[in-house]
Amino acid sequence: MCDASPVGRALTALLILVNLAVSSVAFGIGWLQSGTPWGLIVAKVSLGFAILWIVGAFVAWGFLSNAVGTFCTCVAAVKGCTKPCSDMRTANSLFMVGLGLLSISAIAGEFTPDVYVAVALMFVAIVALCGATFSGIQAAVALGSCQSG
């Protein structure tokens, strides 16, 4: 029997880092709109931390991709695991899209005066990351039980 726990641990780490990144981007972009000198400083610091969280999320995404690949290779002969593995790979792709958009949003907020571009990218990234989160959790739960039935 193959162990699905590395998938769960990697997904948990990724979700924590994604939440930290999203909140830092939203906080930073919110302060960008204040227009005050100290508000701009707070925004730049927050967006800088967001970029660090995003880099960490990309690393966690790599661990998750590796864990999913290892587990799905191990259970390749189990018919009940085919769909959850496919769903988890789809969620992984959606995480990558969401993280890419969120990183562009953070960089846009950091370096461009037009805050509306950063806001639009942030909202699209949040939608992608919400979809990835829900489908990733659903697929991870299915992966945990796919060998038994």
C-alpha positions, 0 to 999 in steps of 0.5 A: 500500500502506498503512503499518501501522507506526503501529499497531504503535508505538502498540500498543507504547506502550500496552502499556508504559504498561499494564504500568507501570500494572498493576504500580504498582496491584498494588504500591500495593494490596499495601502498603495491606494492610501497615497500617504508616504508612510502608506507607500512604505507599508505597501512596499514592505508588505508586497516584499513579504508577499514575494517571499511567501510566493517564492516559498509557495513555489517551493512547496508546489514543487514538493507537492508535485513530486509527492503527487507524482511519486504516489500516483506512480505507486498506485498506477495499477489501482483503477480507483486512484486514476481520477483522484491523481488526474484531479490532483494534477489539474489542481497543481496546474491551477495552483501554478497559474494562480501563483504566477498571477499573484506574483505578477500582481505583487511585482506590479504593485511593487513597481508600477504606479497603476494600482488597478492592474495589480488589483485586477491581477490579484482578483484573478489570482484569488479566483484561480487559487480558490479553485485550486484549493477546493479541488486540491483538498477534494483530490487529496482526500480522494487520494487518501482513500482510493486504494481501499475501495 
